[in-house]
Structures are given as C-alpha cells and as structure tokens.
Amino acid sequence: MKKPPYWTTEQLTDCATAARSAFRDERLSEPLERWKKTFDEYRAQFHRLFDEFDIASPENLSPEDVAGIFQEQLGDALRYLAGPPISADDLKVLADASLGPSVLANNPDQAQRLLDTILIAIDPRRFPWVAQERAPTEEEKSAAILASAALITAQRVSTDRRNEGKDQQENAVKDYLVSLGFEEVPVRHIHTLTDAPDIGQFCSEAMVGSRKADVPVRLYDGRLMPIECKVSNSSTNSVKRINNDAAVKAGIWHREFGTNQVVPTAVLTGVFKVHNLEQAQSGGLTLFWAHELGELGKFINSTRSKK
C-alpha cells in the first residue's frame, strides 16, 4: 500500500509559513463593515432593553418581562448584563430553566430563576448603579450600552469567523474531492469499513468508530481516510486543534480500525507551530494544507492500483 507523505521539518516550516501569511492577508482584508453592522445591531438591542423593558432597574423586572425579552429575541443582550457574560448553555444549567419564550411565558418560576442568575453576576463596572440602588445617569446608560455592544460584538464576530473558516475549509476539501472524481454520499455511522462510503466516495461529518470525522473518504485501495479540517488563529491554539484533537483521534482510529486500514488526516489552515505538527505527524496523523490541496490529490491518486 502507498504510504502517506511524511514531511520533513523544513517542508513543515515552509508550509506553516505560507499558511500563516495567507491567514494574515485574509484577516487584514476582513471588511470593517461586518464589525460595524454587528455592533449596530447589538447596540440597538441594548437600547431596546433600556427603553422598552427598563433594564436600568433589572431587579424590578417581572417573570413576564423576562419572557417578553426572550420573545423579542433580546435574550443574548440580557445574558451580557453579567460579567463575565453567561453563555446560553451555561445559563440554562445555572438557572435550571429553558430559554424558550413559550416555555418561559408558561413557567414564571423558570423566568424568575433566569433573572436571579443574571442579577447575581451583573457587571458592577458597566452597571454600577444597580449595586448602589439608584437610577443611572444618561452618561452611564450610554457608556453601558456602548461597552455591552462592543463586548457581545467581539464574541460574536470571533465565533462566526471560526465557524465560517471551518465551513469554508470543509467545502473546499469536498469540492476538491469532487474535482478528482469522487462522489459525495449520505452520512452514515461508520462502525467498520463495511459501513464506510464505497471506493471513490466520501460523506460529510460522520461518526467514524467512536469519534467524529469532518470528511470520511474511501481511498482507491480500500483504506478509509477520515479527514479533519483544522483552522487555527494562533500557535497556542494549534496545540488544541492538532495535538489535543486530531492527533488523539488518529490514535483512536488506528486502534479501532487497524493501522493498515485507516489513514487519519488533517487539512490545515492558519497558524500552527512546527513543533506541534511534528509531534502530531509522528503520532500517526497525516498532514496536508488547504493552500496546497494538490498534495492531497497526489496521495489520493497514488492509491490507485498499478497494472
């Protein structure tokens, strides 16, 4: 069987440098309009909390008010009264309550628990008047709205950027596979090679053994190549993306399917530390780069039988 490529330190360094440069160019060209549009949307939400629900005195909110806030899709803004902000998942657990507007409307106890949880953690720097039990000045209200809008915008833009980067990379990999003549087939749980897509096929994110793979591919020689699409925005983050995730999965897939039956692979975009890449590669993870998918194609085509 054709062995996957094993890159030298020099090759990994060159590719990591090129990927970092591409990441920098893309980030610097990101339009300011995206930030401004998101910021304006959230600033408007916080204005509505103050103007329509009198959030300046949150302790006076009723369970009906809380239900109304979520009904008006202002729940994200309400969560960001806390310092640090409470995620939606954490708020549901901490308050033991649903965030669904209809559920809150019919269960005032849950709505009250949500409000109480947020009040306990309300940010004393942005909303100093709450602890001081007084009304805010207009300057304090304006400052709180601007600071809160900036806080939630930073989080949302960062999250959207990560999700979009991963989606774009997965789509690029799948488009490239199609260009090689591969066929995308429905998702399935791959317990054994029998469950995998047929030779020359791939599917979207699916369970491969006990772990998810972004794009499971069946090579021409019958081996399964589960591809992980990894986007990193810093060398520190690369440890999480590569060593603590993709490389760990590679070891698990080798144990579950056998080293001769599976080729665990990662396609990389962004900023990665060469040392981390070397560790992952030595642990059995095959590496390719999103800016050089031709190398992925070379390996895939090399798995065709030679007559």
C-alpha positions in Angstrom: 0.0 0.0 0.0 1.1 3.5 -0.7 2.3 5.3 2.4 1.0 8.8 3.0 3.6 11.6 2.9 5.8 12.2 5.9 7.1 15.8 5.8 10.5 17.0 6.9 11.0 19.8 9.4 12.0 22.1 6.5 8.9 21.2 4.5 6.6 21.7 7.5 8.3 25.1 8.2 7.8 26.3 4.6 4.1 25.2 4.6 3.4 26.7 8.0 5.0 30.0 6.9 2.8 30.1 3.8 -0.3 29.3 5.8 0.5 32.0 8.3 1.0 34.5 5.5 -2.3 33.5 3.9 -4.1 33.8 7.2 -2.6 37.3 7.8 -3.7 38.5 4.4 -7.2 37.2 4.8 -7.6 38.7 8.3 -6.3 42.1 7.4 -8.6 42.2 4.4 -11.7 41.4 6.5 -14.2 44.2 6.0 -14.8 46.7 8.7 -18.4 46.8 7.6 -19.0 43.4 9.2 -17.9 44.7 12.6 -19.9 47.9 12.3 -23.1 46.1 11.2 -22.9 43.6 14.1 -22.1 46.4 16.6 -25.1 48.5 15.4 -27.4 45.5 15.7 -26.4 44.8 19.3 -26.4 48.5 20.3 -30.0 48.7 19.1 -30.8 45.6 21.2 -29.4 47.2 24.4 -31.3 50.4 23.7 -34.5 48.4 23.5 -33.7 46.7 26.8 -33.4 50.1 28.4 -36.3 51.8 26.6 -38.9 49.0 26.4 -38.1 46.9 29.5 -36.5 49.4 31.8 -33.4 47.2 32.2 -31.8 50.2 34.1 -33.5 48.6 37.1 -33.3 44.9 36.3 -34.3 43.9 39.8 -37.8 45.3 39.0 -38.3 43.1 36.0 -41.1 40.6 36.3 -41.2 37.0 35.0 -43.5 38.3 32.3 -40.9 40.9 31.3 -38.2 38.2 31.1 -40.4 36.0 28.9 -41.1 39.1 26.7 -37.4 39.8 26.4 -36.7 36.3 25.0 -39.9 36.6 22.8 -38.4 39.8 21.3 -35.1 37.9 20.7 -33.2 40.1 23.2 -32.1 37.2 25.3 -28.5 37.4 24.1 -28.3 41.1 25.2 -29.8 40.1 28.6 -27.2 37.5 29.2 -24.5 40.1 28.5 -25.5 42.1 31.6 -23.4 39.6 33.5 -19.7 40.0 34.0 -18.3 37.9 32.5 -21.2 37.2 30.2 -23.0 33.9 30.7 -23.3 31.6 27.7 -26.7 30.3 26.7 -25.8 26.7 27.6 -24.4 27.8 31.0 -27.4 29.9 31.8 -29.8 27.0 31.2 -27.8 24.9 33.6 -27.2 27.5 36.2 -30.8 28.6 36.3 -32.2 25.1 35.6 -34.5 26.8 33.1 -35.4 26.8 29.4 -34.6 29.8 27.2 -37.6 29.2 25.0 -40.0 32.1 25.0 -43.2 30.0 25.1 -41.8 27.9 28.0 -40.9 31.0 30.0 -44.3 32.5 29.4 -46.0 29.5 30.9 -43.4 28.9 33.6 -42.8 32.1 35.6 -40.7 30.3 38.1 -38.1 29.5 35.4 -38.2 33.1 34.1 -37.5 34.3 37.6 -34.6 31.9 38.1 -33.1 33.2 34.9 -33.3 36.7 36.1 -32.0 35.9 39.5 -29.0 34.1 38.0 -28.1 37.1 35.9 -28.6 39.6 38.8 -26.2 37.6 40.9 -23.5 38.1 38.2 -24.4 41.6 36.9 -21.3 43.5 35.9 -20.5 46.2 38.5 -18.2 48.1 36.1 -20.8 48.6 33.3 -23.8 48.9 35.6 -22.5 50.5 38.9 -25.9 52.0 39.7 -27.5 48.6 40.3 -25.4 47.7 43.3 -25.7 51.3 44.5 -29.5 51.1 44.2 -30.0 54.3 42.3 -31.0 55.4 38.8 -28.3 55.7 36.2 -27.3 59.0 34.6 -27.6 59.4 30.9 -23.9 59.2 30.5 -23.8 55.9 32.5 -26.5 54.4 30.3 -24.7 55.4 27.1 -21.4 54.1 28.4 -23.1 50.8 29.4 -24.8 50.4 26.1 -21.6 51.0 24.1 -19.5 48.7 26.3 -22.0 45.9 26.2 -22.5 46.2 22.4 -18.7 46.1 21.9 -18.4 43.1 24.2 -21.0 40.9 22.5 -19.9 42.0 19.1 -16.3 40.9 19.7 -17.5 37.5 20.9 -20.0 37.0 18.0 -17.6 38.1 15.2 -14.9 35.9 16.6 -17.3 32.9 16.9 -18.7 33.5 13.4 -15.2 33.8 12.0 -14.1 30.4 13.4 -17.3 28.7 12.3 -17.2 30.2 8.8 -13.5 29.3 8.4 -14.1 25.7 9.2 -17.1 25.5 7.0 -15.2 27.1 4.1 -12.4 24.7 4.6 -14.7 21.6 4.6 -16.5 22.9 1.5 -13.1 23.4 -0.2 -12.0 19.9 0.6 -15.3 18.4 -0.6 -15.2 20.4 -3.8 -11.7 19.3 -4.4 -12.6 15.7 -3.9 -15.4 16.1 -6.4 -12.9 17.6 -8.9 -10.9 14.4 -8.5 -13.9 12.3 -9.5 -15.1 11.4 -6.0 -18.9 11.2 -5.2 -20.5 12.6 -2.1 -22.9 10.1 -0.5 -25.3 10.3 2.5 -23.9 10.4 6.0 -23.7 7.2 7.9 -22.2 5.9 11.2 -19.0 4.0 10.3 -18.6 1.2 12.8 -16.5 -0.9 10.4 -15.0 -0.5 6.9 -18.2 -2.2 5.6 -20.2 0.8 6.8 -17.9 3.3 5.1 -18.5 5.0 1.7 -17.5 2.9 -1.2 -14.2 3.3 -3.0 -14.2 6.7 -4.7 -16.8 8.1 -2.4 -16.9 10.4 0.7 -19.5 11.8 3.0 -19.9 14.8 5.3 -19.3 14.8 9.1 -19.9 11.4 10.5 -19.0 9.1 13.4 -16.0 7.0 12.5 -15.8 4.4 15.2 -16.1 6.4 18.5 -15.1 9.8 17.1 -16.4 12.2 14.5 -14.6 13.0 11.3 -15.3 16.0 9.2 -14.9 14.3 5.8 -14.6 10.5 5.7 -13.1 9.4 2.4 -12.7 5.9 0.9 -9.4 5.6 -1.0 -8.9 3.7 -4.2 -7.1 0.9 -2.4 -10.0 0.4 0.0 -8.5 2.2 3.0 -10.6 4.8 4.9 -9.2 8.3 5.2 -11.1 10.3 7.9 -10.2 14.0 7.2 -10.2 16.6 10.0 -10.4 20.2 8.8 -8.5 22.4 11.3 -8.3 26.2 11.4 -6.0 27.8 14.0 -5.6 31.5 14.6 -2.5 31.2 16.9 0.4 28.9 17.6 -1.1 28.3 21.1 -4.4 27.4 19.6 -2.7 24.9 17.3 -2.0 22.6 20.3 -5.7 22.3 20.9 -6.6 21.8 17.2 -3.8 19.4 16.3 -2.3 17.6 19.3 -5.3 17.5 21.6 -7.9 16.8 19.0 -6.9 15.5 15.6 -3.8 13.6 16.8 -5.8 12.0 19.6 -8.5 10.9 17.1 -5.7 9.4 14.9 -4.6 7.2 17.7 -8.1 6.1 18.5 -8.9 5.3 14.8 -5.7 3.3 14.4 -6.7 1.2 17.5 -10.3 0.7 16.3 -9.7 0.0 12.6 -6.0 -1.0 12.5 -3.1 0.9 11.1 -3.3 -0.8 7.7 -7.0 0.1 7.2 -7.2 3.8 8.0 -5.2 6.9 7.2 -6.1 9.6 9.7 -5.6 13.0 8.1 -5.8 16.7 8.9 -6.1 19.6 6.4 -4.8 22.7 7.9 -5.5 26.5 7.6 -4.0 29.3 9.7 -1.2 29.5 12.3 0.5 26.3 13.5 3.7 25.7 15.5 6.1 23.4 13.6 6.9 21.5 16.8 3.3 20.6 17.3 3.0 19.5 13.7 6.0 17.2 14.1 4.5 15.7 17.2 1.2 15.0 15.5 2.8 13.6 12.4 5.0 11.2 14.5 1.8 10.1 16.2 0.3 8.8 13.0 -1.6 11.9 11.7 -1.1 12.7 8.0 -0.9 16.4 7.3 -2.0 18.5 4.3 -2.6 22.2 3.8 -5.7 23.9 2.5 -3.5 26.2 0.3 -1.8 23.1 -1.3 -4.7 20.6 -1.8 -2.8 19.4 -4.8 -0.6 17.4 -2.4 -3.7 15.7 -1.1 -4.7 14.9 -4.6 -1.3 13.3 -5.4 -1.6 11.0 -2.5 -5.2 10.0 -3.3 -4.3 9.3 -6.9 -1.3 7.2 -5.8 -3.6 4.8 -4.1 -4.9 3.6 -7.5 -3.8 0.1 -8.4 -1.0 0.0 -10.9 -1.5 -2.6 -13.6 
